[in-house]
Structures are given as structure tokens and as C-alpha cells.
Amino acid sequence: MILAKFLNNLFKKGGFELIDANSKKHVIGNPKEEKPLILKLFDKSLHYKLLLYPDYYFGEAYTEGTLTIENGTLTEFLNMALQNIGRKETNFFSEILNNIGGSYRYLTNFNFIKKSKINATHSYDISDDLYDLFLDSKRQYSCAYFKNENDSLETAQNNKIEHIIKKLNIKPNQKVLDIGSGWGSLAIEIAKRTQSQVLGITLSKNQYAYSNKKAKEMNMDNQVEFRLCDYREVREKFDRVVSVGMFEHVGRKFYRTFFNKMYQLLNDDGVALLHSIGSINPPRSPHPW
């Protein structure tokens, strides 16, 4: 089977069993467990789809249930894949398709204010029940700070908030802007812990309504204001500007616009903190998942 040969070339550390859509078993790599992880396929088209474009079709198949994992978890399989493949392209075809997709996104991605609002609505103005399934109680939708492996998500997110507040070195009564304030927890925590005046801005109507409700419930609405607006629409000056997990939505064409705006929003002795996803590797085309 060509797919099995392809996977054997990829997986040199550890291994698993592949059961194809014809119920035939293939040993991939060098499984060391008595009961190794099993990757089971239920759709014959995956025999060539996973060969040509695994970056995309693996996630699609797992989501649709035409690929399942037994004797292990998705996390365990992805850890094994990362250990073997790292950040390299899985194959020549994936590299070409990712490059085409990346070029198309760059050429067609114009995050002007109207388009940014549409994007935010698409991502966040859906049922809050979805986000409650995987976010902490403060609904922090960005990477947490795990000081040790036993930290809960709740603890790790609080660690992050504390770390950000310390870095900002905010003084009482200073004005703080939170760009992309999400469900408002960071803005509220900053105001509560530093006795500062905080403005949080979001493009999501759901997040805006939730943030205002939360601020009133906590009697913080005299210190925290939330607005439904784009960062390019803000006109005031601030002592501190913070943005956590929003920069990924800006788009490469608008990086300069974003940083110029941050500079304009700051007082002469102001401080800005940007928290974003980074990589130790050079820029590459975006992964389809």
C-alpha cells in the first residue's frame, strides 16, 4: 500500500498500526507498546487523500469520523507526528498546496474595517456554549502560562493575566487600552488590580454584550468601558496599550498600520504590550488547519 510506505518514511521514532478502509493492518514505524495506537480509516478515498495532502485531509477526516484513533488519543498521535515531522512539510504536494493557499490568502486578504467586522462576527457571534466547552471561566482565548505541569487551565490563565499586568507596570488612574478585549476579563482584572481606567474594544457584538454585563455584575463599570469598534477608530491617548491574541487577525498587509496606530494612541512616555503567536522558524505558508 503506497500510503503505508509514505507513512513509514515519515515515522522513524515510535509508531502505530494503520488499518485501512479495506480492514487490512499495516505497521507504521516501530511501535513499542504492547497495544500500540491504531489509526483506522473508513473511507477508501483517504488512501490517496492522506498521501497527497495529509496536512488538510487528516483534520477533515478526523472531524467527519472517517478516521478514528484507538488505544490512544489525538494528542498522542500529534505529539508523535511532531516528533517525527517537526515543522517540515510532510511532502512535496503539501508544500505546493500550502504555498498556493498562502499566496491566495495574501492576495485576497484585505482587512479593512468593514471586512474585519465581518470576520469577527463569523468567529465570535455564535453560541457562547461552544466557547464554554474549552475556555476557562474568564474566557481567555489565548495561550496560558503554565508555571508547572500540574497547573489547571484556570490557574495558567490567571498566571498569564498577572504576568501581563506586572509587565505593563500600571499606575493608579492611568488610562489603559485593551485592543481585542474579547469577553472582557483582562480589562476588568487590570482595572481591579491597578485602580486604572480601562477601555476595551472588540468587533464582536456577543463579546461586547457579555463584557458590559460582566463589568456591571462586578461593579466595575465605573472603571471599565467597552466599545464595539475597530482599533483604527479610536482617537484618545493612553498611558498603556495592551493587545493579547488579536494581532493574528490583523493580516500581514496591515502590520505597519497596526503599529503606527499603537504609536499614535500612546502618550509620550506610554508603554505597549503585544502578546501574539510566534515561531522560532522563518515565515512559512499557513497550515490549512
C-alpha positions as MATLAB code, in Angstrom:
seq = 'MILAKFLNNLFKKGGFELIDANSKKHVIGNPKEEKPLILKLFDKSLHYKLLLYPDYYFGEAYTEGTLTIENGTLTEFLNMALQNIGRKETNFFSEILNNIGGSYRYLTNFNFIKKSKINATHSYDISDDLYDLFLDSKRQYSCAYFKNENDSLETAQNNKIEHIIKKLNIKPNQKVLDIGSGWGSLAIEIAKRTQSQVLGITLSKNQYAYSNKKAKEMNMDNQVEFRLCDYREVREKFDRVVSVGMFEHVGRKFYRTFFNKMYQLLNDDGVALLHSIGSINPPRSPHPW';
ca = [
       0.000    0.000    0.000;
       1.504    3.330   -1.108;
       0.088    5.277    1.861;
       1.704    2.847    4.318;
       5.082    3.226    2.573;
       4.728    7.009    2.687;
       3.942    6.962    6.422;
       6.825    4.600    7.128;
       9.176    7.118    5.537;
       7.824    9.812    7.866;
       7.654    7.943   11.178;
      11.068    6.762   12.370;
      10.559    7.328   16.131;
       7.805    5.317   17.727;
       4.989    4.043   15.583;
       1.392    2.901   15.291;
      -0.851    0.497   13.430;
      -2.777    1.643   10.376;
      -5.975   -0.200    9.490;
      -7.004    0.860    6.008;
     -10.546    1.128    4.638;
     -10.264   -2.483    3.436;
      -9.630   -3.582    7.062;
      -6.039   -4.510    6.273;
      -3.486   -3.829    9.011;
      -0.131   -2.081    8.369;
       2.605   -1.486   10.942;
       3.954    2.052   10.696;
       7.351    2.867   12.197;
       8.423    0.978   15.301;
       5.586    0.720   17.821;
       6.992   -0.112   21.252;
       3.743   -0.509   23.186;
       2.120   -3.893   23.650;
      -1.104   -2.316   22.405;
       0.042    0.418   20.029;
      -2.040    3.338   18.921;
      -4.308    2.453   15.991;
      -5.237    4.769   13.134;
      -8.386    3.434   11.487;
      -9.682    4.569    8.084;
     -13.300    4.143    6.977;
     -13.200    5.908    3.619;
     -11.198    4.459    0.704;
     -10.608    7.924   -0.733;
      -8.355    8.596    2.271;
      -5.863    6.112    0.824;
      -4.850    8.758   -1.713;
      -6.051   11.946    0.048;
      -3.738   11.354    3.002;
      -0.958   10.597    0.572;
      -1.388   13.791   -1.462;
      -2.421   16.351    1.155;
      -2.240   14.952    4.711;
      -1.980   18.442    6.213;
      -5.588   19.099    5.230;
      -7.329   15.750    4.932;
      -6.194   14.295    8.253;
      -8.063   17.001   10.162;
     -11.081   16.791    7.863;
     -11.314   13.015    8.197;
     -10.942   13.070   11.981;
     -13.658   15.731   12.258;
     -16.018   13.817    9.971;
     -15.382   10.492   11.716;
     -13.940    8.743    8.668;
     -10.643    8.445   10.569;
     -10.553    7.339   14.197;
      -7.860    6.717   16.787;
      -7.892    3.721   19.132;
      -5.573    2.719   22.007;
      -4.551    6.354   22.306;
      -5.633    9.948   21.829;
      -5.403   12.569   19.127;
      -2.899   14.432   21.296;
      -0.651   11.388   21.497;
      -0.734   10.920   17.739;
       0.005   14.591   17.045;
       2.906   14.518   19.520;
       4.327   11.529   17.653;
       3.853   13.316   14.331;
       5.558   16.467   15.634;
       8.461   14.415   16.949;
       8.975   12.804   13.539;
       7.991   15.537   11.099;
       8.702   18.637   13.178;
       7.916   21.805   11.259;
       8.928   20.388    7.890;
       6.496   19.913    5.036;
       5.016   16.431    5.035;
       5.555   16.023    1.299;
       6.088   17.864   -1.984;
       2.373   18.133   -2.766;
       1.531   19.595    0.645;
       4.250   22.204    0.196;
       2.866   23.253   -3.199;
      -0.744   23.359   -1.994;
       0.171   25.271    1.164;
       2.138   27.787   -0.916;
      -0.785   28.239   -3.302;
      -3.187   28.649   -0.380;
      -0.876   31.093    1.368;
      -0.402   33.197   -1.767;
      -4.145   33.270   -2.405;
      -4.880   34.348    1.162;
      -2.261   37.079    0.994;
      -3.574   38.433   -2.324;
      -7.231   38.365   -1.270;
      -6.915   39.326    2.403;
      -7.812   42.990    2.807;
      -8.654   43.552    6.463;
     -10.227   46.953    6.165;
     -12.612   47.913    8.961;
     -15.763   46.546    7.298;
     -14.096   43.210    6.447;
     -12.637   42.925    9.953;
     -16.105   43.320   11.455;
     -17.452   40.574    9.179;
     -14.600   38.265   10.218;
     -15.209   38.924   13.920;
     -18.924   38.241   13.544;
     -18.191   34.958   11.769;
     -15.794   33.800   14.506;
     -17.341   35.070   17.731;
     -21.017   35.938   17.262;
     -22.098   32.347   17.680;
     -23.364   30.418   20.678;
     -21.340   31.120   23.815;
     -21.927   27.486   24.790;
     -19.242   26.496   22.294;
     -16.555   28.584   23.988;
     -17.606   27.410   27.452;
     -16.657   23.894   26.370;
     -12.919   24.629   26.165;
     -12.144   28.036   27.705;
     -11.580   28.845   31.370;
     -14.227   30.670   33.410;
     -12.761   34.053   32.405;
     -12.968   33.046   28.724;
      -9.347   33.890   27.963;
      -8.978   32.907   24.306;
      -5.175   32.969   24.054;
      -2.279   30.850   25.285;
      -1.998   30.386   29.032;
       1.133   30.491   31.210;
       1.727   27.091   32.820;
       4.349   27.531   35.536;
       4.313   23.789   36.172;
       2.660   20.776   34.575;
       0.119   20.448   37.382;
      -1.415   23.874   36.802;
      -5.057   23.812   35.766;
      -6.176   25.897   32.785;
      -7.790   28.301   35.255;
      -4.525   28.732   37.167;
      -2.456   29.091   33.993;
      -4.732   31.787   32.592;
      -4.563   33.704   35.864;
      -0.769   33.355   35.724;
      -0.842   34.987   32.294;
      -3.005   37.879   33.453;
      -0.708   38.535   36.437;
       2.369   38.370   34.204;
       0.899   40.875   31.731;
      -0.136   43.304   34.474;
       3.341   43.180   36.029;
       4.990   43.867   32.679;
       2.727   46.847   31.994;
       3.677   48.446   35.350;
       0.396   50.364   35.504;
      -0.036   53.202   37.999;
      -3.382   54.157   39.611;
      -5.623   56.383   37.460;
      -3.644   55.748   34.283;
      -5.609   55.176   31.079;
      -5.286   51.723   29.533;
      -6.496   50.476   26.153;
      -7.111   46.754   25.549;
      -7.245   46.105   21.786;
      -9.267   42.990   21.073;
     -10.648   42.736   24.601;
     -12.649   39.566   23.911;
     -15.013   38.711   26.751;
     -13.545   41.496   28.890;
     -11.772   39.593   31.652;
      -8.308   41.076   31.114;
      -9.644   44.650   31.019;
     -11.672   44.069   34.192;
      -8.746   42.451   36.018;
      -6.408   45.305   35.047;
      -8.872   47.887   36.375;
      -9.497   45.943   39.571;
      -5.855   45.299   40.423;
      -4.334   48.646   39.400;
      -7.141   51.167   40.033;
      -6.730   52.393   36.468;
      -9.280   53.451   33.845;
      -9.567   50.814   31.113;
     -11.147   50.870   27.669;
     -11.670   47.516   25.970;
     -12.577   47.335   22.291;
     -13.979   44.424   20.312;
     -15.704   43.869   16.978;
     -17.960   41.097   18.312;
     -21.475   42.043   19.422;
     -21.644   38.944   21.639;
     -18.362   39.770   23.356;
     -19.378   43.414   23.765;
     -22.685   42.494   25.436;
     -21.037   39.859   27.645;
     -18.242   42.244   28.728;
     -20.630   45.024   29.709;
     -22.819   42.591   31.644;
     -19.781   41.197   33.490;
     -18.452   44.668   34.361;
     -21.839   45.659   35.845;
     -22.139   42.418   37.801;
     -18.705   43.079   39.338;
     -19.442   46.784   39.966;
     -16.512   47.699   37.716;
     -18.439   49.663   35.083;
     -17.239   52.932   36.635;
     -13.640   51.942   35.822;
     -14.040   49.833   32.696;
     -15.663   50.854   29.431;
     -16.244   48.586   26.454;
     -16.819   49.751   22.891;
     -17.865   47.974   19.726;
     -15.240   49.413   17.390;
     -12.079   48.799   15.364;
      -8.674   49.831   16.722;
      -8.365   52.262   13.800;
     -11.440   54.134   15.059;
     -10.021   55.005   18.496;
      -8.919   58.637   18.850;
      -7.856   59.100   22.515;
      -4.409   58.866   24.070;
      -3.425   56.221   26.610;
      -0.670   55.516   29.125;
      -0.719   51.815   28.346;
      -1.888   49.816   25.334;
      -2.217   46.041   25.560;
      -3.314   43.547   22.924;
      -3.499   39.816   23.627;
      -4.246   37.305   20.888;
      -5.667   39.857   18.456;
      -2.632   40.541   16.257;
      -3.195   37.257   14.385;
      -6.343   38.833   12.893;
      -4.596   41.956   11.595;
      -3.148   40.478    8.399;
       0.371   40.996    7.033;
      -0.669   43.903    4.829;
      -1.796   45.823    7.904;
       1.115   45.207   10.290;
       2.542   48.673    9.668;
      -0.908   50.236   10.058;
      -1.378   48.443   13.375;
       1.943   49.500   14.868;
       1.601   53.065   13.620;
      -1.796   53.241   15.285;
      -0.428   51.860   18.565;
       2.252   54.555   18.468;
      -0.357   57.261   17.847;
      -2.504   56.035   20.729;
       0.321   56.161   23.287;
       1.330   59.137   25.373;
       4.982   60.155   25.026;
       6.051   58.002   27.978;
       3.484   55.276   27.290;
       4.082   51.535   27.162;
       2.582   48.986   24.774;
       2.489   45.214   25.216;
       1.673   42.883   22.343;
       1.041   39.194   23.018;
       0.897   37.100   19.847;
       1.691   33.696   18.406;
       5.302   33.406   17.292;
       7.644   30.836   15.818;
      11.324   30.034   16.082;
      11.246   29.187   12.376;
      11.213   31.572    9.392;
       7.837   32.637    7.953;
       6.030   29.929    6.001;
       2.726   29.440    4.268;
      -0.162   28.915    6.703;
      -1.140   25.386    7.618;
      -4.672   24.523    6.404;
      -5.591   23.520    9.950;
];
